[in-house]
């Protein structure tokens, strides 16, 4: 069970989050939500002010994370979330802030 990406329905979600999402605890909050959902991946600040969230796990749990990213409960202010779905690639352990 330990390897999340071993699930047959595992997917990779990449989400680019724009708004006031740097310096407000957004990556930490995202990491907490992802770990609660059993996802692996990362949340990284980009030079253009966005945060890139990369998550792998079941499609349902990735969708829940995406819904949370778009929810008013996230820290800061989210103006837009651009999502990209692809098959899980594996090789990720834990969920890290970069």
N, C-alpha and C positions, 0 to 999 in steps of 0.2 A: 504493500500500500504506500510506502513512504514516498515514492517518486510520483509526484502529481502528474507529470507529463506522460506517465505510463498509462493513464486512463485512455480508453479508446475514443472518447469524445473530447479529448483535450484540444484546446485551441490557444492561439496567441492573440491577445488584444494589444494593439498599440494605440494610445490615445494622446493627442496633443492638446493640452489644456491652456487656454489663453485667458487673460484677465489680470487681476491682482492676485497672483498665485505664488510669488516668490517672496520669502522673508515673512511669511504669515503662518508657518507651520503646516503648509499644505502637503509637502512630501511626507512628513511624519504622520499626519492624519491619514494619508493615502496608504502608507505602509501598514498602519494599524488595521484599517478596513480590509486590506488585501490578506493580511495574516489571519484575521477572523474568518475570512472566506476560504482559507486554505490555498491561496494562490502563491505562486513564486514569481519573482520579477524585480522591477526597480522603478524608482521615480527619480528623474534627473532634471535639474534646472538647465534650461537652454539659454544661450547667449541673447536670444531675442525676447526674453522675458516669459516664455512659455515653460510649462513643465511637461516632459514626455513621460508617460506612464506605460510601462511594458509589463504585461501580466500573462501568465500561462496557468491553465487549469481547465476545469469543466466550463463548457459554454455558458451554462446557467450562472455559475459563480462570477465569470468574467462580465456577464451582462449586469449582474447585481452591482459589481464594482463600477461599471460605466454609469449606471443609474445614480449611484452615490456621488460620483464625480460631478454629475449634472445637478445634484440636489442642493437646496439652499443651506443644508447642514454643513457643507464643506467650508473650511476656513478661507478667508479672503473674499474674493469676488470672481466667480467664473463667468466669463462672457461667452465662451465658445469651447466646445469639445469636438475635435475632429477625430473620428475613429477609423481604424483599419483592422480587419480581421484576417487571420491567416492560420494555417495549420501549426500546431505546436512544434517547436524545433528542439525543445529539451535543452539540457546543459545549464539550467538555472537552478540555484539553490537559495532558499530563503527569499526575503524581499528586502531590498536595500535602498537606502537613499544615496543618490550619487550627486 
